[in-house]
């Protein structure tokens, strides 16, 4: 609410101050530069013709722009300088005009400091400028992120991820080299030179076991032992002979 009141008060001040400046300039334009120059000459201003032209243009253009709220800060300083110059160089003979010049100068410098408010062309221009700056900043940040990402990717080490089903099917199993001649595998004993490595069937020792012989805890009974003592054992043939 306070900001709204400030904007409304600024708008009223702009319309009042700018309107008075524009009316003074328009009056000089209607009277003509010659009559205005003659008036400045009676007030003791040097180069009254130049003074008439400068003040007329300043008040016409400055007053109109001040009402619209465009370039309020610089125009307020320009109008304040114009009123200050008129007050010291060509002070009006009428005290009312002198007081008006003082009030207009003070109002102009006040508007230059406070600004035009939100109800003005300056505010619209500032909003669009800020939006454009924000868009440019966002675009610049996005471009910078892309450049940084493109510079980081080639230097980053490639870490292979876990293999999925398709990758496992597509990947070839490592080939195992054939064993070298003379090499033995796990669990195989080394064979010396001259030894027979061909497989042989061990002969089975035929024993005539008596009926009733039993094998108890890896030993034969007494009857089997007696039968074995009465029988001549036969040594199995050596397969190497």
Rosetta blueprint (number, residue, H / E / L):
1 X L
2 X H
3 X H
4 X H
5 X H
6 X H
7 X H
8 X H
9 X H
10 X H
11 X H
12 X H
13 X H
14 X H
15 X H
16 X H
17 X H
18 X H
19 X H
20 X H
21 X H
22 X H
23 X H
24 X H
25 X H
26 X H
27 X H
28 X H
29 X H
30 X H
31 X H
32 X L
33 X H
34 X H
35 X H
36 X H
37 X H
38 X H
39 X H
40 X H
41 X H
42 X H
43 X L
44 X L
45 X L
46 X L
47 X L
48 X H
49 X H
50 X H
51 X H
52 X H
53 X H
54 X H
55 X H
56 X H
57 X H
58 X H
59 X H
60 X H
61 X H
62 X H
63 X H
64 X H
65 X H
66 X H
67 X H
68 X H
69 X L
70 X L
71 X L
72 X H
73 X H
74 X H
75 X H
76 X H
77 X H
78 X H
79 X H
80 X H
81 X H
82 X H
83 X H
84 X H
85 X H
86 X H
87 X H
88 X H
89 X H
90 X L
91 X L
92 X L
93 X L
94 X L
95 X H
96 X H
97 X H
98 X H
99 X H
100 X H
101 X H
102 X H
103 X H
104 X H
105 X H
106 X H
107 X H
108 X H
109 X H
110 X H
111 X H
112 X H
113 X H
114 X H
115 X L
116 X L
117 X L
118 X L
119 X L
120 X L
121 X H
122 X H
123 X H
124 X H
125 X H
126 X H
127 X H
128 X H
129 X H
130 X H
131 X H
132 X H
133 X H
134 X H
135 X H
136 X H
137 X H
138 X H
139 X H
140 X H
141 X H
142 X H
143 X H
144 X H
145 X H
146 X H
147 X H
148 X H
149 X H
150 X H
151 X H
152 X H
153 X H
154 X H
155 X H
156 X L
157 X L
158 X L
159 X L
160 X L
161 X L
162 X L
163 X L
164 X L
165 X H
166 X H
167 X H
168 X H
169 X H
170 X H
171 X L
172 X L
173 X L
174 X L
175 X L
176 X L
177 X L
178 X L
179 X L
180 X L
181 X L
182 X L
183 X L
184 X L
185 X L
186 X L
187 X L
188 X L
189 X L
190 X L
191 X L
192 X L
193 X L
194 X L
195 X L
196 X L
197 X L
198 X L
199 X L
200 X L
201 X L
202 X L
203 X L
204 X L
205 X L
206 X L
207 X L
208 X L
209 X L
210 X L
211 X L
212 X L
213 X L
214 X L
215 X E
216 X E
217 X L
218 X L
219 X E
220 X E
221 X L
222 X H
223 X H
224 X H
225 X H
226 X H
227 X H
228 X H
229 X H
230 X L
231 X L
232 X L
233 X L
234 X L
235 X L
236 X L
237 X L
238 X L
239 X L
240 X L
241 X L
